[in-house]
Amino acid sequence: MNKTKLPTRVFATRASVVSVAIAAALSSGAWAEEKAQSKDDEQIETIQVTATKRTQVIYEVPLAISAFSGEALAEQGISDLTDVGKFVPNLNVTGFSAGHTSSANPFIRGIGLQDHLITTDPGVSVYVDGVYLGRQVGQNWNLSNIERIEVLRGPQGTLYGRNSIGGAINIITKQPDEVAVTKVALQGGSRGRAKADVFVNRELTDTLAFNLNAGYNQRDGLGKFINVPDAEYDVGETQEAYGRFSVKFTPNDDFSLVLTADGNDGEGGLRPYTVLIDEVPTGAYYTGMRFGAPTPTGPLRNSDLAPNIYDNATGTREVTTVSNEASGVSLTADWSLNDELSTKAVLSNRTSDYKAGLDDDGTIFELDHYPERGDADQTSAEWQLSGFYGEMDFVSGLYWFEEKGSNRQGEDSRFNGGANTLELDQTSTSRAVFANLGYQLTDDLRLAGGLRFNKDKKDVLANVGSGPFAASDEWSQMSYDLSASYRLENGMNLYGSMQSGYQSGQFPARPYCLFGNPECLVATDNITAVNYEVGVKGQVTDTFSMSVAVFNTVFDDLPYQVSTTAEGGFSTTNLVVSQTSRGVEWESTVYFSDAFKLHSALGWIDVDVDEKDGVKPVAPLTPELTAAIGPSYEFALASGATITTRIDYSFRDEMYGEPSSDPGRLTLIGSRELVNMDIAYSPAGADWTLALYGHNIFDERYDNARLNTGDYVLRILSNDASEFGVRYTAQF
C-alpha cells in the first residue's frame, strides 16, 4: 500500500494559510513601535531545570533538553503529554495500548514502548515530582498545576536509572507556598468538549501551606458501535475526573516535608481503529449475521467492516468500553545539613488499573477479540546526598523500586472463535546506587562524570491455556556518563558528552509459544545504549536563544515486539536487534519585538538496524523528520487591554508502525501536519482571560499505529480530530 498523499490543493491551502499567518505576524512585528529590550531588561525567560538533579540554567545542562514552563503550556493550549510530543524535536507520542484512549507512549530518538503488558518496560522513563511511573497506561496525564516539563533526549542511565535508554520526561508540579492564589479554568467547544479545573494555594501558618488541584474533562466520540446500539459510550468518547493535593511543612529554613496525593478516574469508548483483512486464515469460513442480515457461508472480507472507519462493527460489548483508574501518594523530605551538604528522600506508592481490549477482526463475528484488564502496584524509595566543596559539586544516592502487576484475558476473549486465555503476573525489583561529580576547572570549563550500578530481578508467571509456567531472571549493569561544557566569549555554551543507558531484559509479552515450546518463556539479555553527543546552546543575543545537538547512539540487545497469530492465540515475541541512531536537533526562540515571538523546533534522525535472520527490520514509530513552528503576537489596545494571537504548526514524517517494513507497505503510516490557533483577550487591570482556540483546525486525520498480525492489519486511528471552542481563565 502506498503512502497516503494529501491532495495538492489541500496541501497548498494549508501551506498558504500557515505562510500567510507567519508573514502577517512578521509584518506586524516590523510595524510595531516596540523595540527590542536592552541587556538590562532581557526578554527571554531563563528556565531553571533539575535535569541533573541539581538546579541549573537550561543552557548549562550538557545534554539535549526541552523545557516548558506551566505558563507556556497554558499559552499553547497543551493539556496532556500527547500535545507535548508535537513540539519537541525527535519526540513522538503515540496512543495504542489495547485501544485505550488514556494511553500516552513517548518515543524519543526511535526508542519507546511498543507494548503495554506488564512484562514489557518503556524505553522512555516518565517522572512526576521525582517519582518514576512504571506503567504509562491509565495515568493522570492532565497537565494542570504544572511548574514545568523537561524532556531529556538520549540515554539517562546514570541519574534516571533503567528504562531511560531513549530519554526521560520530568513533570514537576507546583509546590505549596505562602502566596494566596485561586485559579479557575473553564473550557467548552465542539465535539462536546467540557472541561473545568480549579487550583487553590494557601498558607495555613508560617510553617504550613497546601495546594489543591481538581478537574473534570470530557469529549464526545468520533463514531458509533453500529452493531452494539446500546453501547454506553461512542467510539473515542472520553470523560475523566482528576485531582492532586499537596501539603508542605517548613519548620525552618533548612528542612521541608511535602506530602502529595493524586488520583484520576476515567471511562469512555474504545479508541477509533479499523482493520485491513490482509489474509484470511486457512479454512476460516463463517456462517452468521453480517450487520444484522443473514449471510451465506464464506470467507471473512473487508465488506464485513464498518463503512466509516471511525465507526466500529464489533458485536462484542466487552470491548466497547475502556476505563482507567490510578492513585498515588508520595512523601519528599529536603534537609540542608550545612552550607555545603544537603540530603533528600522521596518515598512513594502508586496503583493503577485499566480495562480495554480490541476486536482484531473488527466485525460482528466472535472471532478474534481480546477484552483485557491490567493492574500494577509500585513502591519506590530514593535517598540523595548532594553538596559542593569549592569548585566541586556532587549528587549521589540509593534507589529501590518494586512493582507487582498483572494482565488478564479471560472467558470473554476469543481467538479464531475459540476461547483464548492470557494470564500474566510479574514482580520486578530494581536497586541502584549512583554518584555524579562535577568540577569547575576554570571560569569557563566544567567537567562532569557519573556512575550508576543497577541490579534488577523479574519473576513472571504465565498461563496461555496450557497450564501456568514460571520463570525468573536477574540482571546487573554499570551505567556511566562523561561531559565537558565550555562557555564561549559570547556567553554560549559548547558541550560534548558520552552517556550510557540500561534496561533489564524482558519476557515475551504474549507467550503462546508455550503450546509447542514450554522452554520459550525466557527473557532477553541486558539492553544497553551508548550515546555520543555534541551541542551548543544559549542566548546569542538578548532576543535570540537557540540550541543545536548532533548525536550518535548505539543500542545492543534491543528487543522489538513482533506480533503474529500462532497456535492458541495472538502471540508477541521479542526480536533482538542492534540499532544505531544518529541525527540533529534544533530549537530556537526569537523576539522580533516586545510583541512578536517565534519558537521553532526541528529534528532529523537516521536509524540503521542490523539485519536479523535474513530480514532488515526498521525502527517502529520513528519519523525521520519532526518540525514545529509557533509565532505569537501581542496587540496592545488603547484601553490597556491586550490580544495575544498564536499559531502552532507541527509536522511528523512518515514512519512504520512495527519493526517489519513489509513488502506491501501495509504498516507504513503517512506523514501528518497539525495546526492549532489561539486568540486570547485580557482586559487591563483584570485577572481573567478569554480565549478562542482551534485545535487541529484543518481536521487532519492520521494513524497512531499499525500492526500486521498476519491475518489482519490493525490501523489504530488518532482520536485527535478538529476542535474549536472558548477557554476562560481567572485568578483571584
N, C-alpha and C positions, 0 to 999 in steps of 0.2 A: 504494500500500500504506500503510495507516495505521500510525502508531506503535504498537509493541507495548506494551500496558499490563500492569502487574502486576495479578493478581487482587487485589481489595480485601482479601480475608482474608490473603493472603500479605504485602501491603504493611503492613497493620495489625499483623501479627505481628512483622515486622521493626522497625517503628517502636516497638512496645511494648517489645521486648527492649532496643533502644538507649536508650529513655527510662527504663526501669527501671534499666539499668546506670548511667546518668548520675545518676539520682535516688539510687540506692544509694550511689554514690561521694560525692555531695554530703552525704548523710546521715552517712556515715562521717566526712567531713571535719568536719561540725558536731559529731559526738560526740567527735572526737579530743581528747585532752588537750593535744596540742601547740599552741602559739600561733605566730602569725606572728613571724618574727625581726625584730630591730631593725635600724636603719640601719647599725649597726656590723657586722652579720653578714648581708648580703643573700643571699636565696635564689636569685635569678635569675642564671644564669651569663651573664656578659658575653662575647659571642663576638667574637673578633678576626678580621677578614676582610681579604683583599687584593684586593677587587673593583676598586679603582682603582690597583692595582699599587703600593700603599703600605699598610702595616699601619694599620688603623683599627678603632675600635669600630664594630660594625654599625650603631648608631644614628646615627653621624656621617656615614655614606655618603649623599650626596644623590641616591639613586635607590631604586627598589623592589627589595629583595633579601631572599631567604630563605636561611637558613644552617642546616645540620645538622652537629653535631659527630659524630665517629666513635662516641662513646658513645650519643648519641641515636639514631643509625642502628641500633645493635645493640639498644637497648631496644624500638624499634618493629618489629624484625624486617625492616628494609629491607635487601635484599640485592642489588638492581640498580637501574638508572636508571628502569625502569618503575614500581617501587614508589615512588620519589621523586615521580613525576608524580601520585600520588594525593593528596598532602598539601600541594601548593603552589598558591596561587590563580592561575587563568588559565594553568595549565600542564597540558598533556595529552600523555602519551607513548603513542604507538601502536606496534604491531608490524605491519609489512606486508612490504615488501622481498622480492618474489618468493616469498612463503610461507616465508621463513626464520624459525626460532624464536629466533635470537640478535639480531634487529634491534631497535633502540630509536630511534624517531623523535620527538624532542620538538617540540611546538608551544607557543609562548609568545605569548599575546595574538593568536592567529589566524595566526601565521607559523611554518612548519616545513618539512619535507621531504616532498613528495608522491611522489617517485620516488627510486630508489636508483642509477640508472645513472650512469656516470662523467661524462656530460655535464650532470648536474644537481648543484647545490650546495645544502646545507642553509641554512635561514634562521636557525637557532639554532646557534651555534658551541659545541662541546664541547672543553674544555681539560683535560688531565691534567698536573699539575705544570708548567704554563706551555706545554705542547706542544699545538698545535691538531690535532684529529683530522679530517682531510679527508674520510674515509669513516666512516659510522656503522653499517655492516653488518659483522658478524663480529668486532667488537672485544671486549676483555675488560671486561665490564660487572659483574663480581663486585666488590662494594664491600667488600672486606676490606682491612685495613691502611690505613684511611682516617682522615686527620686531620679533614677536614670537606668538605662540599659546599656550594657557593654557587650559587644560582640568581638571575641578574640579569635583570630583566624590562625590556623596552624596548630600543631600538637602542643598541648599544655600539660604534659605529664608530670612535671616537677611540682607545680603548685596546685594543680587540679586533679592529679591522680589518673586512675584508669578511666576509660570511656571518653577521653578527650583527644583522641588521635586526629580528629578533624578540627577541633576547636572547642570553645566554651562560650556560653552565654550567661552573663551575670545580670540578674534582675534585682535591683536594690530598691526597697520600698522606703517611704518617708518615716523617719523615727519621730516619736513624740518629742515635743519641745515646749518652750514657755509661751509661744505665740498662739493666741486665741484665734482660731480660724474655723469657719464653716463654709464649705463649698458644696454647691448643688449643680448637677448637670442633668439636663433633660434632652432627649433626642427622639424625634419622630420622623418617619419617612415612608417612602414607597416600600413595597414588598412587606408591608405590615410591621415595619421597624418600630419598636417601642423600647426605650431604654431610660432608666432613671438611676442616678448614682449620687450618693451623699458622702462627704468626708468631713469629719469633725476632729479638731485637735484642741485640747485644753490642758492647762496646768492646774492640778488639784492643790498641790502645796509647793513649797520651794524645792522639794526633792522628788515629787511625784507628778508625772504627766501621762496622758494617754491620747491615742487617736483611734478613730473608728472609721472604717470604710465599708459601705454596704450598697448593693445594687441589684437590679433586675434587668435582663436583656432578652428580647425575643425578636424573631424574624420569621416571616412566612416561608413556605417551601417553594420549589420550582416546578413540581409536577404532582401527579396523583398515582396512587396504587390502584390501577384500573381493575384488578381482579380481587381486591380487598376493599370494597366500597365503604366499609365501616372502620377502616384503619384510624387509629387515634390521631395520627399526625400525617401531614403530607410529606412528600419526598423533599428532604433538605430542610424541613422546618426545625427551628431551634428555640428553646427557652431555657433560661438558666438564672438562678439566684446565687449570689456570692457575697462573701463578707470577710473582713480581716480586722482584728482588734489587737492593738499593741499597748503595753503599759511600760513606762520606763522609770526606774528608781535610781536617783543620783544623789546619794547621801553626801558626797563631797566631790571635789574636782578630780579625784584620782580613780573613782570607781563608778561604774554604771551597770545596771542589770535591766535587760529588755526581755519581756515575756510576750510572745506573739502567738495568736491562734488564728487560723483561717479555715475556710470551708467553701464548698460550692456544690450545688445540686442541680443537675440539668437533665432534660429529656427532649426528645424530638423524633423526627423521621429519619430513616436511613439516608445516608448521603446519596446524591444522584450518581448513577452509573449506568452503563449499558454494556452489551455483550456482542462480540463478533463470534459467531459459531464457526470456528475455523475448521474443525474436523469432528464429525460425529463418531463416537466410539463404535467399534465393530459390533454389529448385532444389536445396536441400540435403536429399537423401534418401539413406538409407544402408541397405545390406544387411550383415548381420553377426551377431554374437553379443551378446545382452543378458544379462548376468550368467550367461554360460556356456550359454545356450539359444538355439536358432535363432529368428530374428525375421523377419517379413516386411518388405519394403521399405516405408519410411515416414519421416516427419519425426522429428527428434530431439525428445524430450519430457522433462518433469520426472521421469517414472517411470523414466527411464534412470539417474537419480542413486541414490546410496545412500539407503536409507530413513532411516537415522540420520544426521543432519547431521554428526556427529563421526566417522563412518566416511568412507571415500573410495572411489569407484567407478572410479578411473582404472585403465586397463590398461597404463599407461606406467611401467615400472620406473624409468626415469631420473629421474622427478620425485619418487619416494617418499623419497629420501634427501637431506638437506641437510648441509652441512659448513662449517666456518669455521676459519680459522687466522690469527693475527695475532702480530706480534712487533715490538719496538721497542727502541731504545737512545737515551738522552739524557744529555747532559753539561751540568751547570749550575755556573757559577762565580760566586761572590759575593765582591766585594772592596771593603772600606771604604778609600777613598783617604785620607780625613782625617775630622775630626769633622763636616764638613758634606757631603762628597761620597761617593757610593758608586756602583759600577758592577756590572752583572750581565750574563752572557751565557748563552743557552740554545741548545744545538745538539742536533738530533735527526734520526733517520732511522726511519721506520716502514714496514712492509709488511703487507698484508692480502690475503687471497683467500677466496672463498666459492664454494660450489656450491648452487644452489637451483633454483627453477622451478615453474611452475603448469601444470596441465591445465585450461584455461579452460572446456571443456565439462563437465568433471567426470564423464565417463562412460568406459566401456571402449573406446569407439571412438577411433581415432587421427585426431582431427580438429584440435583447437586446443590443442596442448600445447607448452610452451616451456622445456625444460631449459636452464639458464643457468649460466655461470661468470663471475666477475668478479675482478679483482685491482687493487691500487693500491700504488704505492711513492712515499713522500713524504719530502722532506728540507726541514728548516727551520732558520733561524738568526735569533736575535733578540739585539740588544745594547741595554742600557738604561743611562742615566746619570741618577741621581736625587740630590736633595740639598735642603738648606734653608739659607736665609740670613735670620736674624731671623724676621720674620713671614711670609716667603715660602717655599714649597716647590715642587718641580717633579719631574716624571718625563718623560723623553724617550727616544727610541730609534730604531733602524733595524730593519727586518724584511724577511726574504726567505723565500719558500716556493716549492717546486716539487713538482708531483705528476704522475706518469705512471700511467695506468690504462687498463684495457680491459674490455669485456664481450663475451661470445660466446654466440650461439645457433647451433648447427651442424646437422649432418645429422640429428640425432635430434629436431629441432624441426619442428613441423607447423602449418600454417595451412590450414583447410578441407581437411585430408587431404593437402595437398601440402607439399613441402619448404619450409622457412622459414629464411632466413638473416638474422642480425643480427650485424654486426661493428663495434664502436666502439672507437676508440683516441683518447685525448685527453691532451695535455700542457698543464698550467696552470702559469703562473708569476705570482707576486704579489710586489710590492715596495712598501715603505711607509716613511715617516718620520713620527714623531709626537712631540708635546710636550703636556704638560698642566701648567698652572701654578695654584697655589692661594695665596691671600693672606688672612691673618687680620686683617681690617680693624679689628675690635675684639675684646674678650674673647669676645663672643657671636656675632659675624657673620663668616662666612667666605665668600669669593668664589672661584670656580674657573672655568677655561676651558681648552679644549684644541683642537688641530687635528691632523689626520692626512691626509697625501696618499698615495693609493693608485694604483698603476699595475699593471694586470693584462693578461695575454695568454693566449689559448687557441688551440691548434692541434688540429683534430679531423680524423679520417679515418673515414668511414662507408661501410659496404657492406651493402646490404639485398638483395643478389642481382642487382642491375643494374649491378654494377661499382663499384669504390671511388671515392668523391668526397672531396675535401679542402677544408677551409675554415679560415680563421684570422681572429681579430679581437682588437682591443685596446680597453681602457677605462681611464679615469683619473677620479678623483673626490677632492674635498676634503670630509672629514667634520669636524664640529665639535661641541662641547658647551659649554654655559654653565650655571652653577649658583650658587645662593646658599643658604646654610643659616644659620639663626639659632637660638641656644639660648635657650629661654624661661626665665622665672623658676623654673618648677618642674622644670627640667632637661630637658624635652622638646626635640626638635629639629624645627624647621619648615624645610622646604626647597622650593625651586622650581627646575626645571631644563628646559633645552631641549637635546635630544640628536638627532644625526642618525646615520644608518646607511647602509651602501652594500653592494651586491652586484653583482659583474660580471655581464654578460649571459650567457645560457645558450642553447646549441644545442638543437634538437629531440632529445628522448630516443630516440624510435624513428622515424626519418625515412623511413617507407615512402612518403611523398610523393615521394621521389626517382624512383619509377617513372614518374610522369607530369610531374614538375616538377623537373629537376635543379638548379634555382636555389633550392630551398626550404631548403637547408642554410645557414640564416642565423641568427645569434644575435640575441637580444633586446638592447635598449639597457640602459644602467645602471639598476639598481633602487635607488631611493633611499627613505629613510624619515626623517621628522622627528617627534619626539615632544615634546609639552609635558606637563609633569607637576608636580603639587604634592603634598606629603605632610607628615605629621607622624609622628614615631616616638620611642620612648624608653621609659623606666620612669616610669609615672605614680606608682607607689608602689614600695616595696621588694618588693612581692609581685605587682605587676601591670605587665606590659610590653605594648606594642601598637605597631602601625604601620598607617597607612592612607594610600593613594595614590589620586589621581584623575589619569587620563591621557587624552590625545587624540593619536593617531598617524596621520599621513598618508603613504601609500605611493604612489609613482608608478612606472609601468612594471613592475608586479609580474606575473611570469608564473605563471599557473595551468597545471598539466599536465592536458591533456584527452586521453583515450584513446578511440579508436574502431577498429572494423575497417575496413581500407582495402585497396586493391589490393596484394596481395603480403604483407600481414601486419597485425599488431596495432600500429596507429600511435599515437604520442603526440606531440601538438603543443603549442605554448605559446599560451595565451590571455592576452594582456597587458592588465591592468586597472589602474585607480586604486582605491585602497581607503582608507577611513577607519575606524579602530578607536578606540572610547572606552569607558572603564569605570572601575571602582572595585575596589580590593583591600584586604583587611583581614587582619591576623594578630595574635594575642594569646596570651600565656601568663599564667595566673593561678594563684597559690598560695593556696588557701583555708586551708591549714595547712601545717606542715612536711611532712605526709604526703601531702596531696592536691594534685594539679596538673592543670590543664586547659589544653590547647592548642586553638586554633581558627583556621581559615582560611576566607576567603570571597572569591570573585572573581566579578564580573559584567562582561560585555563585550557591546557592541553593535557590529556590523560592517556597514558600508554599502559596497557595491561598485557603482561606476558601471555603468550599462547599457552593454553591448558588442554591437554588431551586432544590436540589437533584442532582446537577451537579457539578463536580470538575473541575473548569477552570484551565488553565495553563497561565503563563505569555507569551505573544506573543513576537516573535523576540528576544528571550533572550537565547543565547548559554550558556550552563553550564560551558564550559571551553574556554578560549581565551588565545592565546600564540603568541609570536613573538620573533625572534632572528635575530640579524643583525651583522655579523662580517665584518670588513673592514680592509684593509691592504694597506699601502702606501709604494711603492717601490721607492727608490732614485736611479736615473740613473747617470752614470758617467758624463754626460753633465750638471748635475744640475737639469734636468727635473724630474718630479715625475709622477708616475702612481698610481692612487688610485683605488683599487678594492673593491667592496661591494656586498654582497648578503643579501637580506631581505626575511625572511620566516615568514608567518603569518598563524594562524590557528583559525578557528571559528567552534565550535562544532555544532551538530545538534540542531534544535530548531523548535518550532511550529510557523506557520505563522499567527495564530489567536488564541484567547483565548480558543477555544474548541479543546481538543485533541480527535477528532472524532474517533470512533472505527476502521474505515478503514485506519487511519493514513494518510488520503489524504492531510492534511495540514502540514505534517512533512517535514521540509527542511533538507536535508542531510548536513553533515559537509563539510567543504571546506578547502583546503590548497593552498596558493598562494606563488609563489617565484618570486622575482624581482632580477635583477642584474644590475650592473653599473660599467663600466671601464672608468676612466677619465684620460686624459693626459694633464699635464700643463707644458709647457716649462719653462726653467729657465729665470727669468727676464722678462717674458711676462705677459700680463694682460688678457690672454684668456685661455680657457679650451675647449677641445674637448672630448666628452664622447660617448661611445657606451652603449645603455641601452636595457634592456629586461624587459618588464612588463608582469607579469603572463606568464612566459616563458614556462610553461607546458600546457598552454591553458585550464586551469580549467574552466569549465562551471558550474555555480551554480545559485540557485534561490535567488532572493532578498526577495520575499514574496509569500505567498499563502493565498487564500481566498476562502472559501466554501460558495457559495450563496444559496445552496440548489438545484439549477438547474445545476450549473457549479462550477468547481474548477478552479480558475484563478491561473496560475503559472507565476508570474512576474519574468522574467529572468534577470540575470545580463547583463549589456552592457559592461562588463569588460573582453573582450577577449584578447588573446595574442597579444603583440605588440613589435616589435623590431625597433630600429632606432638610429639616431645620434642627439646629442644635443650640440650646440655651444654657449658658453657664453663669453662675453668680457666686460671689464671695461676700461673706458677712463678717 
